[in-house]
Amino acid sequence: MGWSFRVHGGIALALSAWVLLSVVLAWLPGNSPWAGMTWLVAAGVLFLVGVAAWVRVLACKADKKMLWLAFRCLPGRLQAVLGALALVGVLLTLIGAFQEDNLQTDGVEDGRYYVYDTTPLHKGRAEVSQSAYEVVREREQRGVLPVFVAVFAGVAGVVFSAGELRRAGVRSGSVGAAT
């Protein structure tokens, strides 16, 4: 596999681990050092890394079956790390989705912190203290950011698989050439 595939896949893998670390820190009591990180930042980076991965897969002219066969040719430790990150991301997303969470951050205006209450009978905007706003923001991160852990791990797996196909010299759509 070429160095550019290793760098690209390594970046996606590192981003997956970094987002997982920020999610774990958001679960711990106290202020998270990355409390200001929003899902928009992760989504923007994911878009850039994901589009580059999509272009690489299209350049390899590989279908899903070929990518799966190439993934199986990756080293076992790498497969285990990618699978573990994807699984942890999915599990943390499910845990965050099933939490009772009726407050959402609504923004900061003129030094005042606002949240939006989604309780069925009390919907509306409310002003809260800065500490309450930070608690709501961390709770949002616990529910949204784990999705990016799984997706970045998936992007890394696709890039490494495309690199493996490129190394093997597979360019056609035939699966038999990959084995």
C-alpha positions in Angstrom: 0.0 0.0 0.0 1.3 3.4 -0.9 2.4 6.0 1.6 -0.5 8.4 0.7 -3.1 5.7 1.5 -1.3 5.1 4.9 -1.3 8.8 5.7 -4.9 9.3 4.6 -6.1 6.2 6.5 -4.0 7.2 9.5 -5.5 10.6 9.6 -9.0 9.2 9.6 -8.0 6.6 12.2 -6.5 9.3 14.4 -9.5 11.5 14.0 -11.7 8.6 15.1 -9.6 8.0 18.2 -9.5 11.8 18.9 -13.3 12.1 18.7 -13.6 9.0 21.0 -11.3 10.7 23.5 -13.4 13.8 23.5 -16.6 11.8 24.0 -15.0 9.9 26.9 -13.9 13.2 28.4 -17.5 14.6 28.0 -18.8 11.6 30.0 -16.4 12.4 32.9 -17.5 14.9 35.6 -16.1 18.4 35.3 -15.4 20.5 32.3 -14.1 18.9 29.2 -11.0 20.5 27.6 -12.8 20.3 24.3 -16.2 21.5 25.4 -16.1 24.1 22.7 -15.9 21.5 19.9 -19.1 21.1 18.1 -20.4 18.4 15.8 -20.1 20.9 13.0 -16.3 20.9 13.3 -16.3 17.1 13.2 -18.8 17.1 10.3 -16.6 19.5 8.3 -13.5 17.5 8.8 -15.4 14.3 8.0 -16.6 15.8 4.8 -13.1 16.7 3.6 -11.6 13.3 4.6 -14.7 11.4 3.4 -14.7 13.0 0.0 -11.1 12.3 -0.5 -11.8 8.6 0.5 -14.7 8.5 -2.0 -12.4 9.8 -4.8 -9.8 7.1 -4.0 -12.4 4.4 -4.1 -13.8 5.6 -7.4 -10.2 5.8 -8.8 -9.7 2.1 -7.8 -13.0 1.2 -9.6 -13.8 -1.2 -6.8 -17.1 -2.5 -5.8 -18.2 -3.5 -2.2 -17.1 -7.1 -2.6 -13.7 -6.1 -3.7 -13.3 -3.7 -0.9 -14.4 -6.3 1.6 -11.9 -8.8 0.2 -9.1 -6.1 0.4 -10.2 -5.3 4.0 -9.7 -8.9 4.9 -6.2 -8.7 3.6 -5.3 -5.9 6.0 -3.3 -6.9 9.1 -5.4 -8.4 11.9 -4.5 -5.7 14.5 -5.6 -3.0 12.1 -8.9 -4.8 11.4 -9.4 -5.2 15.2 -8.8 -1.5 15.9 -11.1 -0.4 13.1 -13.8 -2.8 14.2 -13.5 -1.8 17.8 -13.7 1.9 17.1 -16.7 1.4 14.9 -18.4 -0.8 17.5 -17.7 1.6 20.3 -19.0 4.5 18.2 -22.2 2.7 17.5 -22.7 1.6 21.1 -22.1 5.1 22.5 -24.4 6.6 19.9 -27.2 4.2 21.1 -26.5 5.0 24.7 -26.7 8.7 24.0 -29.9 8.3 22.0 -31.7 6.6 24.8 -30.9 9.2 27.5 -33.6 11.5 28.7 -32.5 14.8 27.2 -35.1 17.5 26.8 -32.7 20.5 26.6 -30.7 21.7 23.6 -28.3 24.5 23.3 -29.8 27.5 21.6 -26.9 30.0 21.6 -25.2 32.8 23.4 -26.5 36.4 22.9 -25.0 39.4 24.7 -23.4 37.2 27.4 -26.7 35.4 28.1 -26.9 31.6 27.6 -30.1 30.1 26.1 -31.3 26.6 25.8 -34.4 25.2 24.1 -36.7 22.9 26.1 -38.3 20.2 24.0 -40.5 18.8 26.8 -44.0 18.2 25.1 -45.9 20.6 27.3 -43.1 23.2 28.0 -41.6 23.8 24.6 -39.7 27.0 24.4 -36.5 29.0 24.8 -35.1 29.6 28.3 -32.2 31.6 29.7 -29.8 29.6 31.9 -26.5 30.1 33.7 -23.2 29.5 31.9 -22.6 26.3 34.0 -26.0 24.9 33.1 -25.4 25.8 29.4 -22.0 23.9 29.5 -23.7 20.8 31.0 -26.3 20.8 28.2 -23.6 21.2 25.6 -21.6 18.3 27.0 -24.8 16.2 27.1 -25.3 17.0 23.4 -21.8 16.0 22.6 -22.4 12.6 24.3 -25.2 12.0 21.9 -23.9 13.3 18.6 -20.1 12.9 18.6 -20.0 9.1 18.9 -21.5 8.9 15.4 -18.3 10.4 14.1 -16.1 7.8 15.9 -17.8 5.1 13.9 -17.8 7.0 10.6 -14.2 8.0 10.8 -13.3 4.4 11.5 -15.3 3.3 8.5 -13.6 5.9 6.3 -10.2 4.7 7.5 -11.2 1.1 6.7 -12.3 2.1 3.2 -9.0 4.0 2.5 -6.8 1.2 3.8 -8.8 -1.3 1.6 -8.5 1.0 -1.4 -4.7 1.2 -0.8 -4.6 -2.6 -0.5 -6.4 -2.9 -3.9 -4.0 -0.4 -5.4 -1.0 -2.3 -4.0 -2.3 -5.5 -5.5 -2.7 -3.8 -8.9 -6.5 -4.4 -9.1 -8.1 -1.9 -11.4 -10.9 -3.8 -13.1 -14.3 -4.7 -11.7 -13.5 -8.4 -11.5 -13.3 -9.9 -8.1 -11.2 -12.9 -9.2 -8.2 -10.5 -9.8 -8.2 -9.5 -6.1 -7.6 -13.0 -4.8 
